[in-house]
């Protein structure tokens, strides 16, 4: 072992809310532990940031403030949203506001407040390039994580006893569509909007979910003379089911039930409750957009146009504009729209963080559908030749742990479970994983 390579109990790849929550859990553990754990987190962004491109001034969180980075794991934590409010001098004001749902910009500020307290554990501006095995006595006892500064410079290497992958989600664009100067994913909306002239005449927003509705409302408000065309395949925006009983699908106990359920039950649960999160919109925003559209009909100036049960069949960047051909899915009628900008609010896809592992990825067990085999405590099942731990946070576990895997709802509890697993060093596989592992030889 090279003596100049720093060794950490935990190395996290990515430093969004998931690994930020884990860093806090580690910090709180170390405050009372006889033998503290060491940790280092690597983040490619130059500073902490979470969906910065959609931090619209009036957008609110869709989860309760109590589902912050710590409270469901440790209600007395000094890193809670309530502690943040107190430090900012807004606790009483927030209480008087009588809302469970903070502004999104405020919750982002809370994340930054916590991240600043974890600064010693994080290296920003580091793109992880490779994860290499370190073999001791015939088994992989460590991982060497190699990263490169995003602004140039020499690669860095840190050595991990446990690796936690939380590389987040990537913006999803339909096949054949590439982002450009006039074709955006909604994740860059606030970054790119300042480059659009005030006299822009038309925008097209593609998508049926919360982000699409928010982008539509934002553009309609900001560009008071422009036409905003919303294109989606549903008959209308569908409201999110945030009723009390439906929300139990996000409870920590629901993860246990989902994880232990047979595959058929998992498919049914996901089908029943997809409308708590996917392609749905808060009812207040739906009502607001409908009110705008109706008011414009009354006044005889229709700037907000809804192309429902429709889809874009051709998008051509002509340099000075984008030509969008929209086709009705019921009549096949086509409408050609020349727009200043097209915004795709078409969701995100899971990042294949295991690609960083190189040949080591072949030592990770998968089921007959090619999905990662992960223990209840989020440890990836590997061949017996790998003693060091690999843990994943995010969409890679939705098939095994349920709809909350990539959401904030269970973030605090999940971090505690990963920390407990690291402390135990538990490698006990499930029967399904044992079967998958047998194919690895």
HELIX and SHEET records of a PDB file:
HELIX    1   1 UNK A   17  UNK A   30  1                                  14    
HELIX    2   2 UNK A   52  UNK A   54  5                                   3    
HELIX    3   3 UNK A   81  UNK A   88  1                                   8    
HELIX    4   4 UNK A   91  UNK A   97  1                                   7    
HELIX    5   5 UNK A  104  UNK A  117  1                                  14    
HELIX    6   6 UNK A  119  UNK A  121  5                                   3    
HELIX    7   7 UNK A  186  UNK A  188  5                                   3    
HELIX    8   8 UNK A  189  UNK A  192  1                                   4    
HELIX    9   9 UNK A  193  UNK A  195  5                                   3    
HELIX   10  10 UNK A  210  UNK A  222  1                                  13    
HELIX   11  11 UNK A  246  UNK A  250  5                                   5    
HELIX   12  12 UNK A  252  UNK A  260  1                                   9    
HELIX   13  13 UNK A  263  UNK A  273  1                                  11    
HELIX   14  14 UNK A  274  UNK A  276  5                                   3    
HELIX   15  15 UNK A  283  UNK A  299  1                                  17    
HELIX   16  16 UNK A  353  UNK A  363  5                                  11    
HELIX   17  17 UNK A  395  UNK A  397  5                                   3    
HELIX   18  18 UNK A  398  UNK A  401  1                                   4    
HELIX   19  19 UNK A  403  UNK A  406  5                                   4    
HELIX   20  20 UNK A  411  UNK A  424  1                                  14    
HELIX   21  21 UNK A  431  UNK A  438  1                                   8    
SHEET    1   A 6 UNK A 122  UNK A 124  0                                        
SHEET    2   A 6 UNK A  39  UNK A  43  1                                        
SHEET    3   A 6 UNK A   7  UNK A  13  1                                        
SHEET    4   A 6 UNK A 156  UNK A 165  1                                        
SHEET    5   A 6 UNK A 139  UNK A 149 -1                                        
SHEET    6   A 6 UNK A 126  UNK A 136 -1                                        
SHEET    1   B 5 UNK A 122  UNK A 124  0                                        
SHEET    2   B 5 UNK A  39  UNK A  43  1                                        
SHEET    3   B 5 UNK A   7  UNK A  13  1                                        
SHEET    4   B 5 UNK A 156  UNK A 165  1                                        
SHEET    5   B 5 UNK A 389  UNK A 392  1                                        
SHEET    1   C 2 UNK A 169  UNK A 171  0                                        
SHEET    2   C 2 UNK A 348  UNK A 350 -1                                        
SHEET    1   D 5 UNK A 183  UNK A 185  0                                        
SHEET    2   D 5 UNK A 341  UNK A 344  1                                        
SHEET    3   D 5 UNK A 202  UNK A 206  1                                        
SHEET    4   D 5 UNK A 227  UNK A 231  1                                        
SHEET    5   D 5 UNK A 304  UNK A 307  1                                        
SHEET    1   E 3 UNK A 310  UNK A 317  0                                        
SHEET    2   E 3 UNK A 322  UNK A 328 -1                                        
SHEET    3   E 3 UNK A 334  UNK A 339 -1                                        
END                                                                             
